[in-house]
């Protein structure tokens, strides 16, 4: 899959806060994601995340400045 920073991922299963949308902060062997619901940042292996992706939004309007 071609996933880059600033993409928004809609996951099959929700985060414990209830949100299914995650913002990609870093992509590589691991992904660093930020939950849109609660703002929690976490890292997870690429293989685990790619299995749980429902949809990818290539949204370039998301700025990393507001996420830090």
Buried (B, 14 or more C-beta within 10 A) or exposed (E): EEBEEBBBBBBEEEBEEEBBBBBBBEBEEBBBBBBBBEEEBEEEEBEEBEEEBEEBEEEEEBEEEEEE
